Amino acid sequence: MNLHETLKVALEGIWLNKVRSFLTILGIIIGTATVILVVAVGMGSQKAVNNQFSKLNVSTLYIQQNVPGQGSGTTDSKLSISDIEVLKEKAPSIVLASPQISGRAEASFGTNGLSVTLLGVSDSYEKLTNLRFIQGQFFSKEHEANRDRIAVLGSDIAESMFLDLESDLLGQQIMLNNQRYLIAGILERVGDSSGGTNIDESILIPYTTAERYILGSDAKLRIVAQAKELDSVNTAIREATEALREAHYLRRGEPNDFGIRDAGSKLASAQQTAQTMSILLISIATIVLIVGGIGIMNVMLVSVRERIKEIGLRMAIGARKIDILRQFLFEAIALSLLGGIIGITIGQVAIPVMQYYDVETVGSMWGVLVAIGFSGIVGVFFGFYPAYKAANLDPIEALRYE
């Protein structure tokens, strides 16, 4: 038989046993659909991580106080606003720095009131965190120097208090701890991308204002800084460590009373976590495909046993071993690929359904190729042994088989 006839016979064999063929490929269907969804979810996770950090410079550094008993320091931290000038003078790899003090405050506008996170920062904070505005702008150095009562609202705070962000909110006043503050700007949504600080749920005011009127001088300080470029982050960390140790009069061998971490390491860690999860899910999908392949092999072995007399008859009228081998191998591959196509279709249909329920997924041709490749390999691998066994039957014994 030529290749076309062999393929035709293989497909006829599948069609004559439709129910059994469907049950055979069920594992492949589930496996390939799982691969499609796993790849989509994995790529969606990577996209979500990248989007979360896209608004933050990966060369950003966070310098914060060590709390006794929770860090390497054993005494109260000496970290202060004056350390920013120390960094500017003695850490040339750092180009920007801003203090950040935080606490809780009661905010209200008309009858709407809520407890919010209050961030006291400098004008440099806008560039450090890549802030974008729906309305207005950030405050300036003059506002800091004058301790002006001026506020920039995160998107969630603005939505909760004003509901309609399309109306002009600039120049209106909100109350913070019963003090009037002028609204200077409304931020676009950022996400939890500022070293654990949720800017969307915060109100930003000049740190001088926060320190004097709301949080006091005992508010916990964090310095947000930026290295010149990503390649100079390690140099910036070393320079900042040396400069701050000298400014805090720490002796050799004495532990730091501050901690430094960089946003880039957090991004890499989040990406690694997403990648590890994707690998784990793909491994599970692969196991499902292998189980489906074992099902195909079992059914093909049963099929060979049921068709021994047919195989003997084909050999008697001139069919070669290669023809029998190809016939049963093609049946296995066709079953596997058919299951793969159905599984891919189900997976592609499921992606928009998952997106509708706010599951971050990204469809890709790569996922389709992986799924169809896996299903084809499974068909060849698990179909070869039954095909080989059929091809090596003794024609005389096969004709005698009852």
N, C-alpha and C positions, 0 to 999 in steps of 0.2 A: 504493500500500500504506500502511496505517496503521502506527503505531509498533509495535504488538504483532506484526503480521505480519512487519515488517522484522526485529525481534529474533528471531522464530522461524526465519526463513530463515537469519539469521546463525549461530545456534546449530546448525542442521542442517548448515551448511557445515563447521563445526568438527568435529562428530561424525562426519561421513563421512570425515574425514581425521585419525583419532585419533592415529596414530603421528607424522605430520608436525606436528600441532598440539602434541603433547607436546614434540617436539624444538624446536619454535619457542619455547615458553615456558620452556625449560630455563634460559636466561640470566636471565629474570625471576625464576624460582624461587630461583636462587642469589643473585641480587641482593637480593631482599626478605628472604631468610633472613639474609643478611649484615647488612642494615640492622638487623634485629631484634637480632641478637647484638652488633653494634657499639654500639647504643644501650644494651643491657643491660650490656655490659662498661664502657662509658663512665660510666654512672650508678653501677655498682659501684665503679669507681675513685674517683669523687667521694665515695661513701659511705665507702670505706676511708680516704680522706684525712681526711674530717670526723671519723670515729671515732677515728683516730689522734690528732688534735689536740683532740678534745672534752674530754679529761682534762687539758688544759693551758690555762691562761689565756693568751689571745692578747695580753694586755697585759704578758706576762712579758718581762723584759730579761735578757740574758746579758752580763756584763762580765768579760772575760778578759784575761790577760796577752798582750802581744805578744812573740813570740820573735824575737830579733835575726836579721835576714835573711829573715823570713817575714811580717812585717807592716810597718806604717808606722814603727814605732819602730826605732831603731838601737842602743839600749842596753837593758840588763836592765830589766824592768818593776819598778816600785815598788809594784805592787798588793799590798795586805795586808789582813788582817782589820780593821785600824783604819779602813780606807776605808768600811766599812759604817756606822760612826758618822758619818763625814763626809757620806755620802749622806743619812742620817736628818736631819742638821742643815741641810744646804745644798741638798737636792733635795726640795722639798716635794711634788712630783708623784709621788714614790716612797713607797709605803705599807708595803711589806714588803721585806726583804732577808735573804739567807742566804748564808754562805760555803759553798763546795763544794770539798773537796779529794779527790782520787781517786788510786787506785793498785791494785796487785794484792796479793792475800793468799791464803794456803792455808787453806781451810775444811774442817772434818771433823766428822762426827757418827757415833760408833761406827766402823764399818768403811768408811763412805762418805766420800770426800774429793774435793775438786776445787779448782781455781784459780778465784777469783772477783774481780770488780771490787768494790773497797771504796770507799764514798762517805762522807766525813766531812761532815756537814751540821748545821745548827741546827734547833731546833724549828719555825721558820718555814717550813722546806722542805715540810712537810706541806701547808700552805695554798697555797704557791706552785705546787705540782705537782698539786694536787687528789687526793691519795692516798686510796685507799679500802682497807679492811682486811677480810680473810677472818677473821682472829682478832686480838685484842689491840688495841694502840694505839701511837701514836708516843711517842718519848721527850720529856722536858720540859726546861725551862731548868735545873732542879735537877740533872738527870742531866749536862747540859753542865758546869755549875759544878763538880760533884764528879768529873768525868772518869770517870763510871761505865762499866763494861764491859757495855754493853747493846746489843742488835742488833735491827734490823728487816729481815726477809728478803723479797727479791723473789720473785714467784710461781714463776719457773723454777728459782731456787736451792732454794726449799722443796720443789718437786716432785722435783728431782734427789736431794736429801739425805734426804727423809722419805717420798716416794712417796705416802703417804696423808695428805692435808691435812684430812680430816674429823676425825682424832683431835686431841685437845687438845695443842698443842705449846708453849703458853705456860708459862714457868717452866723449860723444859728448857734445856740448855746446849750450845752448839757451840764448837768450837775454832777460833780465828783466829790463825794463826801461833803455835800452841801455847799460846795464852792462852784462858781460859774466858770466854765471853760469854753473858749471859742473853738468851733470846729474848723480846722485848717484843711483837712483832707479825708477822703474815704479810700481805703486801700482795696485793690483787687485781691481775689482769693489767693492765698499763698500756700496753705497746707502746713503740716508740722515739719517745716524745713529749716528752722533756725536753731539747730542744736537742741531740740526738745522743747523750744518755746513755740506755742501756738499763737502766732501773730493774729490769725483770723479772730480769735476770741480775746484779743487784748486791745487796750487803749494806750497809745504812745504819747508821752508828753516829754518836754525837756527834762533831763535828769536833775538840773538845778532846781526846777520847779517841784519835781517829785520829792526831792530830798528836803526842801524847805517846808512845803505845805502839807504833804500827805505821808510819805514813807519815813521821813526822818533820817538822821545821819547814820543810824544803826542798820539801815537796810542792807541786805546781802548783795555784794557787788560781784559782777562778772564783767570781764573785759572781752569784747569781741574785736578781733584784729584780722587783718588780711595780709598774706605774704605777697610778694611781687608777682609770683607765678607759681604754678603747681610744683615745678621742679625745685623751688626754693623753700618749700614748706618745712623740710627737716632742718635746713639752715636757720630759718626763722624761729623754729622751736628751740634750737640750741642757743641762739643769740638771746631770745627772750628769757630763757631759763637762767643764763649767766647774768643778764642785766638785773633781773628781779632778785636773784640770790644776793647779789652785791648790794642792791638797794635795801634789802631786808636784813642785811648784816648777818647772813647765815654762814656759819663756819664750815670748813671742809668736813664732810662726813655727817653734817646735820641735815635732816630730811627737809625737802621743800615744804613751805607752808602754802603752796598753791598747786594747782594741777593744770596741765595744758593738753588739749586734744584738738584734733583737726577734723573738719567736715569731710575731707576726702576719705579718711579711714572709715567713717560711718557709712559713706556711700558705698565703698568697696565691700564692707560687711553686709549691707543690705542687698547688694547685687549678688554676693556669694550665697546668701541665704535663699534668695529667689531661685538661683541656679541649682542649688542643692535640692530644693523642693521639686523643681522640674525634672531633675535626674531621677529622683525617687519615684515620681509619678510615672515617668516613662518606663522605669523598671517594672512597675506594677502592670502597666499596659503590655509590656513585652511578655511577662509571665502569662497574662491572659491569652495572648496570641499563641504562645507555645502550647498551652493547654488546648486551644482550638486546633492547632496542628496535630496534636496527639489524637484528637477526636477524628480528624480527617484520616490519619493513618489507620486507626482501628476500623473505621467504616470501609476504607479501601481494602483492607485485609479480608473483611467479611465479604466484600464484593468479589474479590478474587476467588474465594472459596465457593461462592454461589455460582460463579461463571467458569468453573474449571472445564466443564464439558464444552462450553462455547469456545474457550481458549484452545482446547485440543482440536476442535473442528477447524478453527482458523489456521492453526499450524498445519493441519492435514491438507488443506487446500492451497498451501504455499506461503502463509504468513511467516515472516522471519521473527527471530527473537527481538530484533530492534523495533519491529512494528508493534509487537505486543507491549514492549517496554514503553514506547512512546504513547501508545493508546492510554494505558493506565496512568502514566506520568502526566499526560495532558489533562486527564480527568481530575487528578489531584490539584494541578495548577489552576485549572478552570474554576474548580470549586473554591479554591483559596482566593483567587482574584475576584470572583463574583461576590464572595463575602466581603472582600476589601472594598469593592465599589459601593456595595450597600452600606457598609459601615462608614465610609467617607461621606456618603450622602447624608446619613443620619447625623454625623458629627458636624457637617457644615450647616445643617438646619438648626442644630442645637446651639450653635455659637450666638446668633442674634437673640435667641430666647434667653440665654444666660446674660447677654448684655442688657436685655430689657429688665432683668432683675438685679442690675447694678453689679454684676460679676465682671471684673476687668478681663476681657479676652481679646485676642488679636488673631484673626484668621490669616493663614499664610499658605503659599504654595509649598513651602518647605514641609509643613505638616502633612500635606496631601502626599507628597513624594515619599516621605518617611513611612506613612501608613501603607501605601500601595507597595513600596519596596519590601516592607516587613511581610506583608501578606504573600507576595510572590515567593520570597525566600522560604517561608513556612511551607508553601505548597510543594516546592521542589524538594526541600529537605525531608519532609514527612511523607511525600508521595513516592520517593525513589524506592524505598524498600519494598512496599507492596508491588510496585511495577516490576522491580527486579525479580521478585519471587514469582510473579505471573509469567515473566518472560522465560524463566528457567524450568518451567513445568515440563515433564516428559510427555510428549504428544500422545503416546499410546496409553499411558496411565491416565491421562486427562480424559481421553475418549471412553475409557472404561469406568470413569468415576460416576457414581450414582449419588 
